[in-house]
Amino acid sequence: MGYKVVVVGATGNVGREMLNILAEREFPIDEIAVLASRKSLGTEVSFGDKTLKTKDLDTFDFTGWDMALFAVGSEATKTYAPKAAAAGCVVIDNSSLYRYDPQVPLIVPEVNADAIMGYSQKNIIANPNCSTAQMVVALKPLHDRAKIKRVVVSTYQSVSGAGKEGMDELWEQTKAVYNPVKNVPPSKFSKQIAFNVIPHIDVFLDDGYTKEEWKMVAETKKIIDPAIKVTATCVRVPVFVGHSESINIEFEEPLDWQEAQDILREAPGIMLIDKREPGGYTTPIEAVGEYATYISRVRQDPTVENGIALWCVSDNLRKGAALNAVQIAETLGNRVLKKG
Ligand code: 2RA
């Protein structure tokens, strides 16, 4: 006995990964529907060894469906998520729309799975921002041991975070460096991304931070502990897939870097690749297509009383979005719906 599952936004980067991961993990499905906007109606998408044709989101009836994995922007989510939830279909939403709603649990299963029980307030569960998801997987086991006081994080975010258009732009701009073209199409980024880095993701806020940086602060507090102080600098880099993060952590209690390694080695969702030698660390290229949050370069940070510095890499389309959403679906099934 399996579930009736809907994937909303099935033709985008994240929607396609959701289908790949549902199939890879053999999520118990009795029936699946793949939805997209009217302009993508009938587009074929892969689900394991099957090919599915997208249906029209605007006219779809969610009645009788168990769960809907949403991978569309906040505007479409605003229109259709309440409709699905009201029809009794639990929404697992990858947009930022409901992440900060006190009546909607924001879940990373390795970190705060118990909070999923709050889903029934709105029949909606929120998926965190990709850069937050991998970071809290790394922070939680260390927080449990030595209580985190402050986090300073710099991110190196791939262009796939900006969708297929972001990936296409990096590809075209890189080619254009070698074969200049005349009419360069309008950019999705504020400056050239090929052979460059851009310290700006999402919109600027009044305090000089960007909304992407604010998300990491607000979501870490909601998922782990509101007392944790976080400051972030989010940077777009010319990488197709895979977000990297340099993280400095200050604890309330002393924590030796080797004990931190031991804790991370055993922690859920983490792969510790950490040798103090050339190549003894993970880079985005090695993380692509994988489930793990990779941790490397663990070392004492001697500039504060109880400090650890580390490097964190993960596939932003997987743990940063689609995998985390499917893991939420698995947790919902195992703990609440209990059909599969
Ligand atoms: C990005 N985290 O990387 C944002 C949204 N996916 O662009």
Residues whose N, C-alpha, C, O or C-beta is under 5 A from the ligand:
A	BS01	2RA	N129 C130 S131 Q157 S158 G161 A162
